[in-house]
């Protein structure tokens, strides 16, 4: 299904390109100035390819939803292909980077996953999902300092314990303390158990609505 979606998008954009070719190649000074400014904005990452070509946002969202379903059902390679395309044509969308990072993470392409989680945080700095997932990779590779920084950032976003990922970060901070203590041959000195926290559903990945209480 996703291949048909991509073909449809490509055909639509080709039609638009053909219709506007004479205008784009026009020697008029104003057209040259417009194209120069457009290309500069693209090069400076102020615009995405999707912005420049005016791609159909509904079709891209539908494709992203299909990719997310594949990711959730363990079809990581299929999800990777979809989100690699989406991050290329719509690189300013935080969710595309988050999902591609998740696919790479599952495929054990850890460096690629870290890069995509970092890109996600560039466009959505308070995304606890990306923070904790990136921190887990650092933790797995014994880079405890960077892991702790990511977990700390996630906890600071959610100081009251309502976010699923931030609460996972709290648990992982304890795991870091244990690992460091084990390396030093000393018993881990753990913090006191936090009070009861209200458990709520995590923020929807495809939107930024408020979390709902369970």
C-alpha positions as CSV (number, residue, x, y, z in Angstrom):
1,X,0.0,0.0,0.0
2,X,2.8,2.4,0.9
3,X,4.4,2.0,-2.6
4,X,1.2,3.1,-4.2
5,X,1.1,6.1,-2.0
6,X,4.6,7.0,-2.9
7,X,3.9,6.6,-6.6
8,X,0.8,8.7,-6.4
9,X,2.8,11.5,-4.6
10,X,5.5,11.3,-7.2
11,X,3.1,11.4,-10.2
12,X,1.3,14.4,-8.7
13,X,4.5,16.3,-8.2
14,X,5.7,15.4,-11.7
15,X,2.5,16.9,-13.1
16,X,3.0,20.1,-11.1
17,X,6.6,20.3,-12.2
18,X,5.7,19.9,-15.9
19,X,3.0,22.6,-15.6
20,X,5.4,25.0,-13.9
21,X,8.6,24.2,-15.9
22,X,8.3,27.2,-18.3
23,X,7.9,29.5,-15.3
24,X,10.8,28.0,-13.4
25,X,13.1,28.4,-16.5
26,X,11.9,31.9,-17.2
27,X,14.8,34.4,-17.6
28,X,12.8,37.1,-15.9
29,X,14.8,38.9,-13.1
30,X,12.0,38.4,-10.5
31,X,11.7,34.7,-11.3
32,X,15.5,34.3,-10.9
33,X,15.5,36.2,-7.6
34,X,12.6,34.0,-6.3
35,X,14.3,30.8,-7.3
36,X,17.6,31.9,-5.7
37,X,15.9,32.7,-2.4
38,X,14.0,29.5,-2.5
39,X,17.1,27.4,-3.1
40,X,19.0,29.3,-0.3
41,X,16.1,28.6,2.1
42,X,16.2,24.9,1.2
43,X,20.0,24.8,1.6
44,X,19.8,26.5,5.0
45,X,17.1,24.1,6.2
46,X,14.5,26.8,6.5
47,X,12.3,24.9,4.2
48,X,11.8,21.2,3.5
49,X,11.5,19.5,0.1
50,X,7.8,19.0,1.0
51,X,7.4,22.8,1.5
52,X,9.1,23.7,-1.7
53,X,7.2,21.2,-3.9
54,X,3.9,21.6,-2.0
55,X,3.4,17.9,-1.5
56,X,0.1,16.6,-0.3
57,X,0.3,16.7,3.5
58,X,-2.7,14.3,3.9
59,X,-1.0,11.6,1.8
60,X,2.2,12.0,3.7
61,X,0.4,11.7,7.0
62,X,-1.4,8.6,5.8
63,X,2.0,7.1,4.8
64,X,3.4,7.9,8.2
65,X,0.5,6.2,9.9
66,X,1.1,3.1,7.8
67,X,4.8,3.2,8.7
68,X,4.0,3.5,12.4
69,X,1.7,0.5,12.3
70,X,4.5,-1.5,10.7
71,X,6.9,-0.4,13.4
72,X,4.4,-1.4,16.1
73,X,3.9,-4.8,14.6
74,X,7.6,-5.6,14.3
75,X,8.1,-4.9,10.6
76,X,11.1,-2.8,11.2
77,X,12.7,-3.0,7.8
78,X,9.4,-1.9,6.1
79,X,9.0,1.0,8.6
80,X,12.6,2.0,8.0
81,X,12.1,2.3,4.2
82,X,9.0,4.5,4.7
83,X,10.5,6.8,7.2
84,X,13.8,7.2,5.4
85,X,11.8,8.6,2.5
86,X,9.6,10.8,4.8
87,X,12.6,12.2,6.6
88,X,14.2,13.1,3.3
89,X,11.2,15.0,1.8
90,X,9.8,16.4,5.1
91,X,12.9,16.6,7.3
92,X,11.4,19.2,9.7
93,X,8.7,16.8,11.0
94,X,9.8,15.5,14.4
95,X,7.7,12.4,14.3
96,X,9.4,11.1,11.1
97,X,12.8,11.3,12.8
98,X,11.4,9.7,16.0
99,X,9.9,6.8,14.1
100,X,13.0,6.3,11.9
101,X,15.1,6.3,15.1
102,X,12.8,3.6,16.5
103,X,13.2,1.5,13.4
104,X,17.0,1.8,13.5
105,X,17.0,1.1,17.2
106,X,15.1,-2.2,16.7
107,X,17.4,-3.1,13.8
108,X,20.4,-2.5,16.2
109,X,21.7,0.4,14.0
110,X,22.5,2.3,17.1
111,X,24.5,5.2,15.6
112,X,21.8,5.9,13.1
113,X,19.2,5.7,15.8
114,X,21.0,8.2,18.0
115,X,21.3,10.6,15.0
116,X,17.5,10.4,14.3
117,X,16.6,10.9,18.0
118,X,18.8,13.9,18.0
119,X,17.1,15.3,14.9
120,X,13.7,14.7,16.5
121,X,14.8,16.7,19.5
122,X,16.0,19.5,17.2
123,X,12.4,20.0,16.1
124,X,10.7,18.9,19.3
125,X,13.1,19.7,22.3
126,X,10.7,18.4,25.0
127,X,10.1,14.9,23.4
128,X,10.7,12.6,26.3
129,X,10.4,9.5,24.1
130,X,13.4,10.5,22.0
131,X,15.4,11.6,25.1
132,X,14.9,8.2,26.9
133,X,15.4,6.1,23.8
134,X,18.7,7.9,23.1
135,X,19.7,7.6,26.7
136,X,19.0,3.9,26.7
137,X,21.4,3.5,23.7
138,X,24.1,5.4,25.6
139,X,23.5,3.3,28.7
140,X,23.7,0.1,26.7
141,X,27.1,1.2,25.5
142,X,28.2,2.2,29.0
143,X,28.3,5.9,28.2
144,X,26.8,6.6,31.6
145,X,27.3,10.4,31.5
146,X,25.4,11.0,28.3
147,X,22.8,8.6,29.3
148,X,22.3,10.3,32.6
149,X,22.0,13.7,30.9
150,X,19.2,12.4,28.6
151,X,17.4,10.8,31.6
152,X,17.7,14.0,33.6
153,X,16.4,16.1,30.7
154,X,13.3,13.8,30.4
155,X,12.7,14.0,34.2
156,X,12.9,17.8,34.1
157,X,10.2,17.9,31.4
158,X,7.9,16.0,33.7
159,X,8.6,16.8,37.3
160,X,5.3,15.4,38.6
161,X,5.6,11.9,37.3
162,X,2.8,11.9,34.8
163,X,4.7,10.9,31.6
164,X,5.4,7.3,30.8
165,X,8.9,7.9,29.3
166,X,10.0,10.3,32.1
167,X,9.1,7.7,34.7
168,X,11.1,5.1,32.8
169,X,14.0,7.6,32.9
170,X,13.7,7.6,36.7
171,X,14.1,3.9,36.8
172,X,17.0,4.0,34.5
173,X,18.8,6.6,36.6
174,X,18.7,4.0,39.4
175,X,20.1,1.4,37.0
176,X,23.0,3.7,36.2
177,X,23.7,4.2,40.0
178,X,23.8,0.4,40.3
179,X,26.1,0.0,37.3
180,X,28.5,2.6,38.6
181,X,28.5,1.1,42.1
182,X,29.2,-2.3,40.7
183,X,32.2,-1.0,38.7
184,X,33.6,0.5,41.9
185,X,32.8,-2.7,43.9
186,X,30.5,-0.8,46.3
187,X,26.9,-1.4,47.2
188,X,24.5,0.9,45.3
189,X,23.2,3.8,47.4
190,X,19.7,4.2,46.0
191,X,17.4,7.1,46.4
192,X,14.3,6.8,48.5
193,X,11.2,5.3,46.7
194,X,9.3,8.1,45.1
195,X,5.7,8.6,46.2
196,X,2.7,7.3,44.2
197,X,2.5,8.9,40.8
198,X,-0.6,9.2,38.7
199,X,-0.3,6.9,35.7
200,X,-1.5,8.3,32.5
201,X,-1.4,7.2,28.8
202,X,1.7,8.6,27.0
203,X,1.3,11.5,24.6
204,X,0.1,10.3,21.2
205,X,3.1,10.1,18.9
206,X,1.2,11.4,15.8
207,X,-0.1,14.4,17.6
208,X,0.6,16.7,20.6
209,X,-2.6,16.4,22.5
210,X,-2.8,16.3,26.3
211,X,-2.2,12.9,27.9
212,X,-5.3,11.3,29.3
213,X,-5.5,9.7,32.8
214,X,-6.0,6.0,32.9
